[in-house]
Amino acid sequence: MNNKSEEILEISHVTNRYRDSGTGFFSRSKMTRVLNDVDLTIHRDEIFGLVGESGCGKSTLGKAVLGLIPFDGQIKVAGMEYSRKNRQEFTRCVQAVFQDPLSSLNPRRTIAATLEEPLLAHGIGTPESRRAKAIEMLELVGLDGSYADRLPRELSGGQRQRVCIGAALMIDPELVIADEATSALDVSVGAQILNLFQEIHDRKDFAMLFISHNLNVVYYLCDRIAVMYRGSIVEQGDSESLYNAPMHPYTRTLLSAIPEIEEGDELSRYGYQETRRESAPDGCDFYHRCPFATDQCRQRPELTDVLTDKQGTEKSSEHFVRCWNPVR
């Protein structure tokens, strides 16, 4: 087993923009920023959660890590940067599980053929050994050998997602990206998939980036969490401290939207109210919605490690907040 402190994913100053051509005939195209100077590190054997509302850029970051879209900055997986020359070697290091398992599976391929495909693409093993590993993987994800010769249409949504998880693990990647992997499933089936992720992670040697809009789900599964808003990381820390003592107003807004929490008590506890004001282009991304914004928030804050607890005692908290006045 490798050292748990080993950095498997290193994201440094990553920015992504796309050209928006507009909808009208006389509309002028403009560059829209999706990711804004993102820094992130994930260690070996860690499940790291990335959470935020739809459109915040979290899936775009996952695509950047996979080498699917261009970006400015630097991304390393197991010390390796993606390039056309090392594409095959790079894909052995990072694999993904996406939201819709049906669209991820070839409807004409059997489950065994789907599982064997990554091995075949990388020239690993013989037909017999690949088949044996496919059967072994089916058992690992909670299915059995009888599913090997079935087609995707013969499986339920949860079973298809188990196959997709198995396919992602066939070549023993260093990093697995799970992008909204339970969002298209029923609540009970989604809970089973979350438990499966945890069980497999306990048995295998890999890091995971788990992307979701649901902070409850991320808290349940992940060791550390980063909260993204408008392409920026606004808060990051271990799951317990971030969930139970959030310091950024946006994180508290996400928590207030969780159904299991008494809404009135939670909103009054954090002093949140629906606030709308003019945006500050060079300031805090949350300025136009934050109930605690001041003139200082017209300037962009840095993502800073909070080194004092509520009693004022210095400590190395590793709880990062992008806010001028984080609530402690």
TORZALUM-443301 format. One record per atom (N, C-alpha, C): residue number from 1; atom name; x, y, z. Coordinates in steps of 0.02 Angstrom, whole numbers, m for minus. Atoms other than C-alpha are relative to their C-alpha. Example, Ala and Ser with C-alpha at 12.3 -4.5 7.8 and 13.67 -1.06 7.14 Angstrom:
<nodes>
nr_atom_x_y_z
1_N_45_m59_0
1_CA_615_m225_390
1_C_45_60_0
2_N_m42_m59_m3
2_CA_684_m53_357
2_C_m39_55_37
</nodes>
This chain:
<nodes>
nr_atom_x_y_z
1_N_43_m60_0
1_CA_0_0_0
1_C_44_62_0
2_N_m38_m61_4
2_CA_67_171_m48
2_C_m19_48_56
3_N_12_m50_m51
3_CA_80_318_69
3_C_m63_40_m15
4_N_64_m34_10
4_CA_m88_400_95
4_C_9_73_m17
5_N_m11_m71_13
5_CA_m9_573_82
5_C_21_12_m72
6_N_m20_m9_70
6_CA_44_542_m99
6_C_m54_36_m38
7_N_48_m40_38
7_CA_m37_668_m214
7_C_m14_m33_m67
8_N_20_34_62
8_CA_m133_580_m352
8_C_m25_51_m51
9_N_25_m52_45
9_CA_m222_732_m426
9_C_24_68_24
10_N_m23_m67_m15
10_CA_m142_904_m431
10_C_m27_49_m53
11_N_30_m50_44
11_CA_m241_1048_m507
11_C_26_69_21
12_N_m31_m64_m17
12_CA_m152_1216_m516
12_C_m23_55_m49
13_N_20_m61_38
13_CA_m227_1382_m576
13_C_m36_m18_m65
14_N_36_22_60
14_CA_m347_1298_m697
14_C_m58_48_m15
15_N_52_m44_25
15_CA_m458_1414_m798
15_C_m27_m27_m66
16_N_30_22_63
16_CA_m579_1370_m937
16_C_m50_52_m23
17_N_47_m47_30
17_CA_m675_1484_m1054
17_C_m31_m31_m63
18_N_30_20_63
18_CA_m796_1455_m1197
18_C_m30_61_m34
19_N_27_m57_37
19_CA_m859_1569_m1333
19_C_m76_m6_m6
20_N_73_m2_2
20_CA_m1043_1614_m1316
20_C_m20_45_m59
21_N_18_m38_60
21_CA_m1112_1667_m1486
21_C_m65_38_7
22_N_64_m35_m9
22_CA_m1277_1730_m1415
22_C_m56_m33_m40
23_N_59_30_32
23_CA_m1452_1693_m1478
23_C_m30_43_m55
24_N_30_m45_50
24_CA_m1501_1847_m1580
24_C_42_4_m63
25_N_m34_m4_64
25_CA_m1456_1880_m1761
25_C_59_49_3
26_N_m52_m51_m5
26_CA_m1353_2034_m1714
26_C_42_m8_64
27_N_m37_10_m62
27_CA_m1282_1959_m1555
27_C_75_m7_m13
28_N_m72_6_5
28_CA_m1096_1974_m1529
28_C_25_m57_45
29_N_m27_54_m40
29_CA_m996_1827_m1469
29_C_44_28_56
30_N_m41_m21_m56
30_CA_m909_1841_m1302
30_C_28_m62_35
31_N_m31_55_m37
31_CA_m795_1734_m1195
31_C_m31_m4_70
32_N_29_11_m66
32_CA_m880_1660_m1042
32_C_46_m45_40
33_N_m45_39_m42
33_CA_m772_1596_m900
33_C_m40_m51_41
34_N_34_55_m36
34_CA_m824_1427_m827
34_C_40_m19_62
35_N_m44_15_m57
35_CA_m675_1388_m714
35_C_44_60_12
36_N_m36_m62_m17
36_CA_m586_1528_m622
36_C_56_m16_49
37_N_m60_9_m41
37_CA_m410_1490_m559
37_C_m9_m52_55
38_N_15_54_m48
38_CA_m450_1323_m476
38_C_64_m36_21
39_N_m55_39_m29
39_CA_m323_1240_m361
39_C_m30_m56_42
40_N_28_57_m35
40_CA_m355_1066_m292
40_C_51_m56_3
41_N_m45_57_m7
41_CA_m257_918_m226
41_C_m38_m57_32
42_N_32_60_m27
42_CA_m321_741_m196
42_C_55_m51_13
43_N_m51_47_m21
43_CA_m217_612_m103
43_C_m22_m72_m13
44_N_14_71_10
44_CA_m205_425_m126
44_C_m47_m26_55
45_N_48_32_m45
45_CA_m344_322_m46
45_C_m52_48_28
46_N_48_m50_m24
46_CA_m450_479_m23
46_C_m60_4_m46
47_N_60_m17_38
47_CA_m629_508_m78
47_C_m12_74_10
48_N_5_m73_m4
48_CA_m640_693_m117
48_C_m64_22_m35
49_N_64_m22_27
49_CA_m808_777_m144
49_C_5_70_m29
50_N_6_m66_31
50_CA_m839_923_m262
50_C_m75_14_m8
51_N_71_m12_m2
51_CA_m1010_1001_m235
51_C_m16_72_m20
52_N_22_m66_21
52_CA_m1106_1148_m305
52_C_m63_m6_m42
53_N_63_2_38
53_CA_m1266_1195_m395
53_C_14_m11_m74
54_N_m7_13_72
54_CA_m1296_1155_m579
54_C_28_62_m35
55_N_m30_m55_38
55_CA_m1190_1261_m696
55_C_58_34_34
56_N_m54_m33_m37
56_CA_m1056_1303_m568
56_C_69_m17_m29
57_N_m64_17_30
57_CA_m918_1216_m669
57_C_31_m64_25
58_N_m31_60_m29
58_CA_m891_1056_m571
58_C_9_m56_m51
59_N_m7_51_52
59_CA_m923_938_m718
59_C_52_22_m52
60_N_m51_m25_46
60_CA_m815_1050_m828
60_C_69_m15_27
61_N_m65_16_m30
61_CA_m673_1025_m705
61_C_15_m74_m8
62_N_m10_71_10
62_CA_m699_837_m715
62_C_22_m16_m71
63_N_m19_11_70
63_CA_m688_843_m905
63_C_71_24_m13
64_N_m68_m25_8
64_CA_m529_946_m893
64_C_50_m50_27
65_N_m44_51_m29
65_CA_m450_815_m780
65_C_6_m60_m47
66_N_0_57_46
66_CA_m499_680_m906
66_C_35_16_m67
67_N_m32_m20_62
67_CA_m415_779_m1046
67_C_m49_8_m58
68_N_52_m4_52
68_CA_m580_802_m1140
68_C_m10_70_m27
69_N_9_m69_22
69_CA_m578_992_m1151
69_C_65_39_13
70_N_m60_m41_m11
70_CA_m442_1127_m1165
70_C_m8_43_63
71_N_0_m43_m59
71_CA_m395_1234_m1015
71_C_67_34_7
72_N_m62_m32_m19
72_CA_m265_1353_m950
72_C_18_m22_71
73_N_m21_24_m65
73_CA_m161_1300_m800
73_C_33_m68_m7
74_N_m35_65_m1
74_CA_m91_1130_m751
74_C_m41_m51_38
75_N_32_56_m33
75_CA_m170_963_m708
75_C_46_m61_m6
76_N_m41_60_m1
76_CA_m68_811_m656
76_C_m38_m56_35
77_N_28_60_m31
77_CA_m133_636_m621
77_C_58_m49_9
78_N_m57_43_m16
78_CA_m4_527_m533
78_C_65_29_m30
79_N_m60_m33_25
79_CA_127_655_m585
79_C_3_9_m75
80_N_0_m1_73
80_CA_78_647_m769
80_C_m51_51_m27
81_N_45_m46_34
81_CA_4_784_m879
81_C_m25_m32_m64
82_N_29_28_60
82_CA_m113_738_m1021
82_C_30_32_m63
83_N_m20_m24_66
83_CA_m49_753_m1199
83_C_m20_m53_m52
84_N_18_48_52
84_CA_m86_671_m1366
84_C_48_m59_m1
85_N_m50_53_3
85_CA_76_573_m1355
85_C_m9_m52_55
86_N_6_48_m56
86_CA_40_495_m1185
86_C_m73_m16_16
87_N_72_9_m12
87_CA_m149_480_m1206
87_C_m16_m69_28
88_N_17_68_m22
88_CA_m154_291_m1185
88_C_25_m13_71
89_N_m27_9_m67
89_CA_m41_292_m1033
89_C_m40_40_51
90_N_38_m43_m46
90_CA_m139_436_m957
90_C_m68_m30_17
91_N_66_29_m13
91_CA_m306_348_m977
91_C_3_m62_45
92_N_m7_54_m48
92_CA_m237_202_m878
92_C_0_26_71
93_N_m5_m30_m67
93_CA_m217_323_m732
93_C_m67_27_24
94_N_62_m32_m20
94_CA_m389_404_m735
94_C_m58_m27_m41
95_N_61_25_32
95_CA_m561_332_m774
95_C_m61_36_31
96_N_59_m38_m23
96_CA_m738_400_m753
96_C_m63_m43_1
97_N_68_27_m4
97_CA_m914_349_m704
97_C_m47_59_m7
98_N_42_m58_14
98_CA_m1048_465_m775
98_C_m70_m10_26
99_N_66_m2_m30
99_CA_m1226_508_m729
99_C_m48_m52_m29
100_N_48_44_32
100_CA_m1325_406_m856
100_C_34_m64_m22
101_N_m34_62_18
101_CA_m1267_225_m860
101_C_m21_m28_m68
102_N_24_28_64
102_CA_m1374_181_m1012
102_C_37_31_m59
103_N_m36_m33_55
103_CA_m1289_311_m1123
103_C_74_m16_1
104_N_m71_17_m5
104_CA_m1119_251_m1062
104_C_15_m70_m26
105_N_m9_69_21
105_CA_m1148_72_m1120
105_C_m22_m9_m73
106_N_18_17_69
106_CA_m1149_7_m1299
106_C_m57_m50_2
107_N_58_44_m6
107_CA_m1323_m69_m1318
107_C_8_m67_m36
108_N_m9_62_37
108_CA_m1257_m203_m1437
108_C_55_m44_28
109_N_m54_39_m30
109_CA_m1113_m262_m1329
109_C_m24_m34_63
110_N_17_34_m62
110_CA_m1132_m391_m1194
110_C_38_33_58
111_N_m32_m29_m59
111_CA_m1084_m344_m1018
111_C_73_m23_4
112_N_m69_24_m2
112_CA_m928_m453_m1028
112_C_43_37_m50
113_N_m38_m36_51
113_CA_m873_m368_m1189
113_C_14_72_22
114_N_m10_m67_m26
114_CA_m898_m198_m1108
114_C_55_2_52
115_N_m51_2_m52
115_CA_m792_m246_m960
115_C_69_m17_m28
116_N_m64_20_29
116_CA_m657_m324_m1067
116_C_30_53_m45
117_N_m24_m49_49
117_CA_m644_m175_m1185
117_C_60_41_24
118_N_m59_m37_m22
118_CA_m523_m71_m1076
118_C_64_m43_m1
119_N_m58_45_2
119_CA_m407_m222_m1061
119_C_23_m10_m72
120_N_m16_11_71
120_CA_m415_m252_m1248
120_C_33_62_m29
121_N_m27_m63_27
121_CA_m381_m68_m1287
121_C_72_11_21
122_N_m68_m10_m25
122_CA_m223_m72_m1182
122_C_44_m62_m10
123_N_m39_59_15
123_CA_m167_m243_m1243
123_C_18_m41_60
124_N_m13_36_m63
124_CA_m183_m324_m1073
124_C_m33_m68_m2
125_N_26_68_m9
125_CA_m203_m512_m1053
125_C_m19_m36_m64
126_N_24_44_54
126_CA_m271_m652_m1161
126_C_m76_0_2
127_N_73_5_m2
127_CA_m454_m683_m1209
127_C_m25_m35_63
128_N_21_38_m59
128_CA_m465_m809_m1068
128_C_8_41_64
129_N_m12_m38_m61
129_CA_m387_m696_m936
129_C_m45_61_4
130_N_46_m58_m1
130_CA_m492_m547_m989
130_C_m70_m22_21
131_N_67_25_m19
131_CA_m651_m650_m974
131_C_m1_m15_75
132_N_m2_17_m71
132_CA_m597_m711_m803
132_C_m1_63_43
133_N_0_m62_m39
133_CA_m563_m534_m743
133_C_m68_34_m4
134_N_67_m29_6
134_CA_m733_m477_m810
134_C_m48_m33_50
135_N_43_36_m48
135_CA_m819_m613_m706
135_C_17_21_71
136_N_m23_m21_m67
136_CA_m714_m564_m555
136_C_m26_70_16
137_N_23_m69_m11
137_CA_m762_m381_m578
137_C_m75_2_12
138_N_72_3_m11
138_CA_m947_m423_m590
138_C_m15_m18_72
139_N_10_20_m69
139_CA_m935_m508_m422
139_C_19_56_48
140_N_m22_m55_m43
140_CA_m842_m359_m349
140_C_m53_54_5
141_N_50_m53_0
141_CA_m981_m239_m399
141_C_m70_m25_19
142_N_63_25_m26
142_CA_m1117_m350_m328
142_C_m45_m36_m49
143_N_36_41_48
143_CA_m1170_m447_m483
143_C_34_m68_m3
144_N_m33_65_6
144_CA_m1127_m625_m534
144_C_13_m17_m73
145_N_m21_19_67
145_CA_m1061_m717_m686
145_C_m57_m8_m50
146_N_56_9_45
146_CA_m1235_m743_m757
146_C_m16_64_m39
147_N_12_m63_34
147_CA_m1238_m559_m808
147_C_48_11_m59
148_N_m53_m12_49
148_CA_m1085_m577_m921
148_C_m26_1_m71
149_N_23_5_69
149_CA_m1181_m623_m1078
149_C_m67_36_m12
150_N_60_m40_9
150_CA_m1328_m505_m1052
150_C_16_66_m36
151_N_m7_m66_31
151_CA_m1358_m342_m1145
151_C_m25_54_49
152_N_20_m53_m47
152_CA_m1381_m173_m1058
152_C_m75_7_10
153_N_72_m9_m6
153_CA_m1567_m169_m1096
153_C_m32_m52_47
154_N_26_51_m44
154_CA_m1589_m325_m989
154_C_15_15_74
155_N_m19_m17_m68
155_CA_m1522_m237_m834
155_C_m39_61_25
156_N_32_m59_m30
156_CA_m1599_m111_m714
156_C_51_58_1
157_N_m45_m58_m3
157_CA_m1527_64_m693
157_C_57_m9_49
158_N_m52_12_m50
158_CA_m1433_16_m536
158_C_50_m51_m22
159_N_m46_52_26
159_CA_m1361_m140_m617
159_C_45_28_m55
160_N_m41_m31_52
160_CA_m1303_m39_m767
160_C_55_43_30
161_N_m51_m42_m32
161_CA_m1215_84_m653
161_C_54_m42_33
162_N_m50_46_m28
162_CA_m1128_m61_m566
162_C_47_m24_m54
163_N_m42_20_56
163_CA_m1066_m118_m735
163_C_48_57_m19
164_N_m42_m58_17
164_CA_m1001_58_m773
164_C_55_9_52
165_N_m51_m5_m52
165_CA_m910_61_m606
165_C_53_m54_m11
166_N_m47_54_13
166_CA_m834_m108_m646
166_C_45_14_m60
167_N_m39_m16_60
167_CA_m779_m50_m819
167_C_54_52_16
168_N_m49_m52_m19
168_CA_m693_102_m741
168_C_58_m29_40
169_N_m51_29_m43
169_CA_m596_m11_m623
169_C_40_m56_m32
170_N_m32_59_31
170_CA_m542_m145_m747
170_C_75_7_m9
171_N_m72_m9_11
171_CA_m371_m68_m780
171_C_35_31_61
172_N_m29_m22_m64
172_CA_m339_m21_m597
172_C_27_72_m4
173_N_m23_m70_6
173_CA_m333_169_m619
173_C_22_29_68
174_N_m21_m35_m61
174_CA_m251_286_m494
174_C_m56_46_25
175_N_53_m48_m18
175_CA_m401_404_m498
175_C_m64_m19_m37
176_N_66_10_30
176_CA_m587_376_m529
176_C_m41_64_12
177_N_44_m58_m4
177_CA_m701_524_m567
177_C_m72_m24_m6
178_N_71_18_0
178_CA_m883_494_m522
178_C_m40_65_m6
179_N_35_m63_13
179_CA_m986_634_m600
179_C_m76_m11_4
180_N_72_7_m12
180_CA_m1164_638_m529
180_C_m21_m73_m10
181_N_9_71_15
181_CA_m1155_448_m527
181_C_m63_m30_31
182_N_62_26_m30
182_CA_m1312_427_m421
182_C_m61_43_m16
183_N_54_m48_11
183_CA_m1418_573_m485
183_C_m57_m27_m42
184_N_52_27_44
184_CA_m1512_472_m617
184_C_m34_m62_29
185_N_26_61_m30
185_CA_m1555_332_m496
185_C_m51_16_54
186_N_46_m7_m56
186_CA_m1695_306_m371
186_C_40_9_64
187_N_m35_m15_m62
187_CA_m1651_359_m194
187_C_29_m63_31
188_N_m24_62_m31
188_CA_m1638_180_m128
188_C_56_m32_m40
189_N_m52_28_43
189_CA_m1535_122_m278
189_C_63_43_5
190_N_m57_m45_m7
190_CA_m1425_276_m264
190_C_38_m12_64
191_N_m32_15_m64
191_CA_m1391_235_m82
191_C_41_m64_m5
192_N_m38_62_10
192_CA_m1338_60_m133
192_C_64_12_m39
193_N_m59_m16_40
193_CA_m1217_132_m262
193_C_51_38_43
194_N_m45_m35_m46
194_CA_m1144_249_m130
194_C_36_m50_45
195_N_m31_51_m43
195_CA_m1114_101_m15
195_C_49_m43_m40
196_N_m45_39_42
196_CA_m1037_6_m161
196_C_66_38_m11
197_N_m60_m41_8
197_CA_m916_150_m194
197_C_45_m6_62
198_N_m38_3_m62
198_CA_m864_146_m11
198_C_32_m69_9
199_N_m26_68_m8
199_CA_m844_m43_m7
199_C_59_m14_m47
200_N_m54_11_49
200_CA_m739_m48_m166
200_C_61_42_17
201_N_m56_m44_m17
201_CA_m634_99_m111
201_C_39_m28_59
202_N_m35_30_m57
202_CA_m594_9_52
202_C_43_m59_m21
203_N_m37_59_23
203_CA_m532_m142_m49
203_C_51_15_m53
204_N_m45_m18_55
204_CA_m445_m55_m193
204_C_45_58_19
205_N_m49_m53_m13
205_CA_m299_66_m201
205_C_m7_54_m53
206_N_9_m54_48
206_CA_m360_222_m290
206_C_m30_61_36
207_N_32_m61_m24
207_CA_m416_402_m261
207_C_m64_12_m40
208_N_63_m14_35
208_CA_m589_464_m306
208_C_m19_73_6
209_N_31_m66_1
209_CA_m660_632_m358
209_C_m74_m11_m11
210_N_72_12_3
210_CA_m846_623_m321
210_C_m35_67_m9
211_N_32_m63_18
211_CA_m945_763_m406
211_C_m76_m6_10
212_N_72_3_m12
212_CA_m1122_802_m349
212_C_m27_70_16
213_N_33_m61_m21
213_CA_m1247_942_m322
213_C_m29_m7_70
214_N_33_16_m63
214_CA_m1306_858_m161
214_C_52_m3_56
215_N_m49_m3_m54
215_CA_m1204_908_m8
215_C_m11_m56_51
216_N_14_55_m46
216_CA_m1291_775_97
216_C_35_m64_m23
217_N_m31_60_28
217_CA_m1229_637_m19
217_C_76_3_6
218_N_m72_m9_m3
218_CA_m1053_708_m26
218_C_26_m8_71
219_N_m19_6_m71
219_CA_m1045_721_164
219_C_1_m73_22
220_N_5_71_m19
220_CA_m1097_539_182
220_C_60_m40_m25
221_N_m50_42_32
221_CA_m963_472_65
221_C_72_24_7
222_N_m67_m27_13
222_CA_m814_589_61
222_C_39_17_63
223_N_m46_m19_m54
223_CA_m663_623_170
223_C_8_75_5
224_N_m6_m73_4
224_CA_m641_803_114
224_C_m49_25_m54
225_N_49_m29_46
225_CA_m757_921_20
225_C_24_69_m22
226_N_m9_m68_26
226_CA_m734_1072_m93
226_C_m66_24_m27
227_N_62_m31_23
227_CA_m880_1188_m128
227_C_16_48_m57
228_N_m14_m42_58
228_CA_m883_1270_m300
228_C_m60_45_m15
229_N_52_m48_20
229_CA_m979_1426_m351
229_C_28_43_m56
230_N_m21_m39_58
230_CA_m966_1510_m521
230_C_73_m13_m20
231_N_m65_20_24
231_CA_m809_1414_m565
231_C_57_8_49
232_N_m52_m9_m51
232_CA_m715_1453_m403
232_C_m13_m45_60
233_N_6_35_m64
233_CA_m681_1350_m248
233_C_m9_52_54
234_N_13_m50_m51
234_CA_m761_1451_m108
234_C_12_m26_71
235_N_m15_28_m65
235_CA_m734_1330_36
235_C_23_m72_m9
236_N_m27_68_4
236_CA_m637_1170_66
236_C_24_m21_69
237_N_m23_26_m64
237_CA_m606_1061_216
237_C_m22_m72_10
238_N_23_68_m13
238_CA_m636_892_297
238_C_m75_1_8
239_N_73_4_5
239_CA_m815_832_286
239_C_m35_23_64
240_N_33_m17_m63
240_CA_m857_851_471
240_C_m1_75_12
241_N_m3_m71_m15
241_CA_m797_1030_491
241_C_m39_41_m51
242_N_35_m39_50
242_CA_m868_1090_326
242_C_m76_m8_6
243_N_71_12_m5
243_CA_m1038_1010_353
243_C_m30_28_64
244_N_27_m20_m65
244_CA_m1059_1051_537
244_C_18_72_19
245_N_m20_m69_m16
245_CA_m969_1219_542
245_C_21_37_m63
246_N_m18_m35_62
246_CA_m975_1299_368
246_C_14_73_13
247_N_m20_m69_m12
247_CA_m892_1468_356
247_C_m16_47_m57
248_N_16_m43_57
248_CA_m939_1531_183
248_C_m76_5_m7
249_N_73_m8_7
249_CA_m1115_1603_156
249_C_m31_m46_m52
250_N_29_43_51
250_CA_m1139_1500_m1
250_C_m6_m72_25
251_N_4_67_m28
251_CA_m1100_1337_89
251_C_m59_m5_47
252_N_57_0_m46
252_CA_m1228_1383_221
252_C_m66_3_m38
253_N_60_m1_42
253_CA_m1352_1420_84
253_C_m15_m70_m27
254_N_10_69_22
254_CA_m1325_1245_14
254_C_m29_m43_55
255_N_24_40_m56
255_CA_m1351_1170_186
255_C_m73_17_17
256_N_68_m19_m16
256_CA_m1511_1269_212
256_C_m50_m28_m49
257_N_44_28_52
257_CA_m1581_1189_53
257_C_m9_m74_8
258_N_6_72_m10
258_CA_m1561_1011_118
258_C_m66_m15_35
259_N_67_11_m28
259_CA_m1737_942_152
259_C_m1_m25_71
260_N_2_30_m67
260_CA_m1688_848_310
260_C_8_52_55
261_N_m10_m52_m50
261_CA_m1647_1012_398
261_C_m63_42_6
262_N_57_m44_m10
262_CA_m1784_1117_475
262_C_16_68_m31
263_N_m20_m58_40
263_CA_m1782_1260_350
263_C_m1_65_41
264_N_4_m62_m37
264_CA_m1841_1399_465
264_C_56_8_50
265_N_m53_m3_m50
265_CA_m1719_1356_604
265_C_67_11_m32
266_N_m66_m5_32
266_CA_m1573_1337_484
266_C_11_69_m31
267_N_m7_m66_31
267_CA_m1606_1499_390
267_C_11_54_52
268_N_m8_m51_m52
268_CA_m1624_1599_549
268_C_67_m9_36
269_N_m64_14_m33
269_CA_m1471_1514_624
269_C_57_35_m38
270_N_m53_m29_40
270_CA_m1364_1577_480
270_C_m16_70_m24
271_N_18_m68_20
271_CA_m1455_1740_452
271_C_m9_9_m75
272_N_5_m4_73
272_CA_m1485_1698_271
272_C_m67_28_m22
273_N_60_m25_32
273_CA_m1611_1793_167
273_C_13_7_m74
274_N_m9_m7_72
274_CA_m1641_1807_m19
274_C_23_71_m15
275_N_m29_m66_11
275_CA_m1527_1951_m67
275_C_21_6_m73
276_N_m20_m11_69
276_CA_m1504_2021_m242
276_C_28_70_m7
277_N_m31_m65_12
277_CA_m1384_2161_m285
277_C_42_m5_m63
278_N_m42_m1_60
278_CA_m1276_2212_m431
278_C_64_m39_12
279_N_m62_40_m6
279_CA_m1129_2094_m462
279_C_60_47_4
280_N_m64_m35_m1
280_CA_m950_2148_m429
280_C_48_m39_m44
281_N_m38_40_49
281_CA_m854_2090_m584
281_C_69_m22_24
282_N_m67_16_m24
282_CA_m684_2095_m498
282_C_1_m20_73
283_N_4_15_m71
283_CA_m746_2047_m326
283_C_m21_m72_13
284_N_24_66_m20
284_CA_m820_1899_m235
284_C_m55_m23_m46
285_N_50_26_46
285_CA_m923_1788_m349
285_C_m70_m3_32
286_N_64_7_m35
286_CA_m1059_1774_m216
286_C_m27_68_24
287_N_18_m67_m25
287_CA_m1070_1962_m186
287_C_m73_18_m13
288_N_68_m21_18
288_CA_m1237_1984_m276
288_C_m54_m36_38
289_N_50_39_m37
289_CA_m1324_1855_m166
289_C_13_m2_75
290_N_m20_10_m70
290_CA_m1232_1863_0
290_C_m35_50_46
291_N_33_m46_m47
291_CA_m1331_1935_147
291_C_49_37_45
292_N_m50_m31_m44
292_CA_m1168_1982_235
292_C_51_41_m38
293_N_m49_m35_42
293_CA_m1081_2072_91
293_C_12_71_24
294_N_m19_m68_m16
294_CA_m986_2233_125
294_C_37_29_m61
295_N_m37_m31_55
295_CA_m891_2355_14
295_C_65_m37_m14
296_N_m63_37_8
296_CA_m734_2251_44
296_C_m9_m58_m49
297_N_14_58_42
297_CA_m818_2109_m50
297_C_0_17_m75
298_N_m7_m19_70
298_CA_m803_2208_m211
298_C_69_m18_m27
299_N_m65_26_19
299_CA_m624_2145_m212
299_C_0_m76_10
300_N_1_73_m3
300_CA_m592_1960_m242
300_C_45_m26_56
301_N_m41_28_m54
301_CA_m535_1866_m85
301_C_38_m61_m23
302_N_m39_60_13
302_CA_m405_1729_m86
302_C_m30_m59_38
303_N_19_60_m36
303_CA_m439_1549_m35
303_C_51_m10_56
304_N_m46_m4_m56
304_CA_m363_1557_139
304_C_m13_m54_51
305_N_6_49_m53
305_CA_m330_1425_271
305_C_m17_37_65
306_N_22_m32_m62
306_CA_m423_1474_429
306_C_40_m32_58
307_N_m47_26_m49
307_CA_m295_1456_568
307_C_m22_9_72
308_N_23_m8_m69
308_CA_m399_1500_721
308_C_m69_m29_7
309_N_66_27_m13
309_CA_m546_1413_798
309_C_m44_53_32
310_N_48_m48_m27
310_CA_m696_1495_880
310_C_25_32_65
311_N_m27_m27_m62
311_CA_m598_1521_1042
311_C_63_42_m13
312_N_m58_m41_16
312_CA_m458_1610_949
312_C_66_m37_6
313_N_m61_39_m7
313_CA_m333_1468_971
313_C_27_m18_m69
314_N_m29_16_65
314_CA_m213_1446_826
314_C_6_m75_m9
315_N_m6_71_16
315_CA_m214_1278_741
315_C_6_m7_m75
316_N_m4_12_72
316_CA_m178_1202_571
316_C_m64_m37_m21
317_N_66_29_11
317_CA_m359_1174_521
317_C_m8_m32_m68
318_N_8_21_69
318_CA_m337_1147_334
318_C_m73_8_m22
319_N_68_m19_20
319_CA_m509_1226_317
319_C_8_65_m38
320_N_m13_m58_43
320_CA_m499_1346_170
320_C_m66_35_m17
321_N_60_m39_15
321_CA_m624_1486_140
321_C_19_59_m44
322_N_m10_m59_42
322_CA_m634_1616_1
322_C_m51_53_21
323_N_47_m48_m28
323_CA_m717_1751_104
323_C_39_50_43
324_N_m34_m50_m41
324_CA_m663_1916_184
324_C_m18_m7_73
325_N_23_4_m69
325_CA_m766_1885_340
325_C_m35_m66_13
326_N_32_65_m11
326_CA_m796_1698_363
326_C_m30_m4_70
327_N_32_7_m65
327_CA_m917_1656_502
327_C_30_m60_36
328_N_m34_53_m37
328_CA_m828_1553_635
328_C_m46_m29_52
</nodes>
